[in-house]
Amino acid sequence: MRGHAAVRAFFGARAATWDTKFPDDTPAYEAGVAQLGLRTGESAVDVGCGTGRALPALRAAVGPDGTVIGTDLTPQMLLTAAEAGRNVCALLVEADAARLPLASATQDALFAAGLVHHLADPAAGLREFARVTRAGGRLALFHPIGRAALAARRGHSLSPDDIRAEPHLRPLLAANGWELTSYEDTAARYLAIAVRTTD
């Protein structure tokens, strides 16, 4: 599912019931956000925010003086986020993750849940994430369950070519402005943390 129209159609059709299908993920999102080490007053973007499940945790981490933006390609997802009241936590923006409407080197942290493998060009997406992030800023690639558990849920087996696997992800990040600093892929969650390197 790589084209914009296909992504919008898939997630748009599921937006209204998305949170009811996965009602127990909030603690996992909170724990994932905590690993970014955000401080009061910092700026954070949830790229591909969907219904905004990470936005309350991001807001709590940066406090009232910080900035939180949630971007998503699918308008119905952003509408569901607003209907859930998550628009009080963040500015919601319809945007392509590969062309973020943000100035260069302005963000302290990016959070991306279940996103990178949906990008038409993951390398270009990671370069765009690097463009908007300050040197030393952090990136969290997250999913509330690990790759094997997610594949089993969908009735698939893990692909040896999965870009989220550490042997593939580490060089992909390194080639696009990031250094992978921690990697976890367990039944409980998938979480890769990377730091923006200097150009």
C-alpha positions as CSV (number, residue, x, y, z in Angstrom):
1,M,0.0,0.0,0.0
2,R,2.3,2.8,-1.2
3,G,0.3,5.2,-3.3
4,H,-1.4,8.2,-1.7
5,A,-4.8,7.3,-3.0
6,A,-4.5,3.7,-1.7
7,V,-3.3,4.9,1.7
8,R,-6.2,7.5,2.0
9,A,-8.8,4.9,0.9
10,F,-7.5,2.2,3.3
11,F,-7.2,4.4,6.4
12,G,-10.1,6.7,5.6
13,A,-12.5,3.7,5.5
14,R,-11.3,2.6,9.0
15,A,-10.8,6.0,10.7
16,A,-14.1,6.1,12.6
17,T,-13.6,2.7,14.3
18,W,-9.8,2.7,14.5
19,D,-9.6,3.5,18.3
20,T,-12.4,1.0,19.2
21,K,-10.4,-1.8,17.4
22,F,-7.3,-1.1,19.5
23,P,-8.6,0.2,22.8
24,D,-5.7,-0.9,25.0
25,D,-2.8,0.8,23.2
26,T,-2.6,4.0,25.3
27,P,0.0,2.8,27.8
28,A,2.2,1.5,25.0
29,Y,2.0,4.9,23.3
30,E,2.8,6.7,26.5
31,A,5.8,4.4,27.1
32,G,7.0,4.9,23.6
33,V,6.8,8.7,23.8
34,A,8.7,8.6,27.1
35,Q,11.6,7.0,25.4
36,L,12.1,10.2,23.3
37,G,13.2,12.0,26.5
38,L,11.3,15.2,25.6
39,R,11.7,18.2,27.9
40,T,9.4,21.0,28.8
41,G,9.2,23.6,26.0
42,E,10.5,21.4,23.2
43,S,8.8,20.8,19.9
44,A,7.5,17.4,18.7
45,V,5.8,16.1,15.6
46,D,3.7,12.9,15.4
47,V,4.2,12.1,11.7
48,G,1.3,9.9,10.4
49,C,-0.5,10.6,13.6
50,G,-3.7,8.8,12.6
51,T,-6.3,9.3,15.3
52,G,-3.7,11.0,17.5
53,R,-3.2,8.4,20.1
54,A,0.3,9.7,20.9
55,L,-0.6,13.3,21.0
56,P,-1.7,13.5,24.7
57,A,1.6,11.9,25.8
58,L,3.6,14.2,23.6
59,R,1.7,17.3,25.0
60,A,2.3,16.1,28.6
61,A,6.0,15.6,27.8
62,V,6.6,19.1,26.4
63,G,4.1,20.9,28.6
64,P,2.1,24.0,27.9
65,D,5.1,25.9,26.5
66,G,6.1,23.2,24.1
67,T,4.8,22.7,20.6
68,V,3.0,19.5,19.3
69,I,2.0,18.9,15.7
70,G,0.2,15.9,14.4
71,T,0.4,15.3,10.6
72,D,-1.5,12.7,8.6
73,L,-2.2,12.1,4.9
74,T,-5.8,11.0,5.6
75,P,-8.3,13.7,6.5
76,Q,-10.7,11.2,8.1
77,M,-8.0,10.2,10.6
78,L,-7.5,13.8,11.6
79,L,-11.2,14.3,11.9
80,T,-11.4,11.3,14.2
81,A,-8.5,12.7,16.2
82,A,-10.4,16.0,16.6
83,E,-13.6,14.3,17.5
84,A,-11.7,12.5,20.3
85,G,-10.6,15.9,21.6
86,R,-6.9,15.4,20.7
87,N,-6.9,18.6,18.7
88,V,-6.5,20.4,22.1
89,C,-3.2,18.6,22.5
90,A,-1.8,19.5,19.1
91,L,-2.1,21.4,15.9
92,L,-3.5,18.8,13.4
93,V,-2.2,19.2,9.8
94,E,-3.1,17.2,6.7
95,A,0.3,16.6,5.1
96,D,2.4,14.1,3.2
97,A,5.1,12.6,5.5
98,A,7.6,12.9,2.6
99,R,6.9,16.7,2.3
100,L,6.3,18.1,5.7
101,P,5.1,21.7,5.8
102,L,7.8,22.6,8.4
103,A,10.9,24.7,8.3
104,S,14.3,23.0,8.3
105,A,15.9,22.1,11.6
106,T,13.0,23.3,13.8
107,Q,11.9,20.2,15.6
108,D,13.3,18.5,18.7
109,A,11.6,15.1,18.2
110,L,9.5,13.1,15.7
111,F,7.3,10.2,16.6
112,A,6.1,7.9,13.8
113,A,3.9,4.9,14.7
114,G,3.4,2.2,12.1
115,L,4.5,4.6,9.3
116,V,7.8,3.9,7.8
117,H,6.8,0.8,5.9
118,H,3.8,2.6,4.4
119,L,6.0,5.3,2.8
120,A,6.4,5.1,-1.0
121,D,10.1,5.8,-0.6
122,P,11.2,5.2,3.0
123,A,14.7,6.6,2.4
124,A,13.2,9.9,1.2
125,G,10.8,9.9,4.1
126,L,13.7,9.5,6.6
127,R,15.6,12.3,4.8
128,E,12.6,14.6,5.2
129,F,12.3,13.7,8.8
130,A,16.0,14.6,9.2
131,R,15.5,17.9,7.3
132,V,13.0,19.2,9.8
133,T,14.8,18.0,12.9
134,R,17.6,19.8,14.8
135,A,21.0,18.2,15.1
136,G,20.8,16.0,18.1
137,G,17.0,15.7,17.8
138,R,15.3,12.3,18.2
139,L,13.2,10.0,16.1
140,A,11.0,7.2,17.4
141,L,9.7,4.6,15.0
142,F,7.1,2.8,17.0
143,H,4.3,0.2,16.9
144,P,2.4,-1.0,20.0
145,I,3.2,-4.6,19.2
146,G,6.3,-6.1,17.6
147,R,6.8,-7.1,14.0
148,A,6.2,-10.9,14.6
149,A,3.0,-10.2,16.5
150,L,1.8,-7.8,13.9
151,A,2.5,-10.3,11.1
152,A,0.7,-13.0,13.0
153,R,-2.3,-10.7,13.5
154,R,-2.5,-10.3,9.8
155,G,-2.0,-14.0,9.0
156,H,1.5,-13.4,7.5
157,S,5.0,-14.4,8.3
158,L,7.9,-12.0,8.7
159,S,9.6,-11.0,5.5
160,P,13.4,-11.2,5.4
161,D,13.3,-7.9,3.5
162,D,11.3,-6.0,6.1
163,I,13.0,-2.5,6.4
164,R,12.0,-2.4,10.0
165,A,14.4,-5.2,10.9
166,E,17.5,-3.9,12.6
167,P,20.0,-5.1,10.0
168,H,18.1,-3.2,7.3
169,L,17.0,-0.2,9.4
170,R,20.4,0.7,10.8
171,P,22.1,1.4,7.5
172,L,18.9,3.0,6.1
173,L,18.8,5.5,8.9
174,A,22.6,6.1,8.7
175,A,22.3,6.9,5.0
176,N,19.6,9.5,5.7
177,G,20.8,11.6,8.6
178,W,20.2,9.4,11.6
179,E,22.1,7.2,14.0
180,L,20.2,4.3,15.5
181,T,20.7,4.4,19.3
182,S,18.3,1.7,20.5
183,Y,16.2,-1.0,19.0
184,E,13.5,-3.2,20.5
185,D,11.3,-5.6,18.7
186,T,9.4,-7.8,21.2
187,A,5.8,-9.0,21.4
188,A,5.1,-6.0,23.6
189,R,6.3,-3.3,21.2
190,Y,8.5,-2.2,18.3
191,L,10.6,0.8,19.1
192,A,13.6,2.2,17.3
193,I,15.2,5.4,18.6
194,A,17.5,7.4,16.4
195,V,19.4,10.7,16.8
196,R,19.8,13.3,14.1
197,T,23.4,13.5,13.1
198,T,25.1,16.6,11.9
199,D,25.4,17.1,8.1
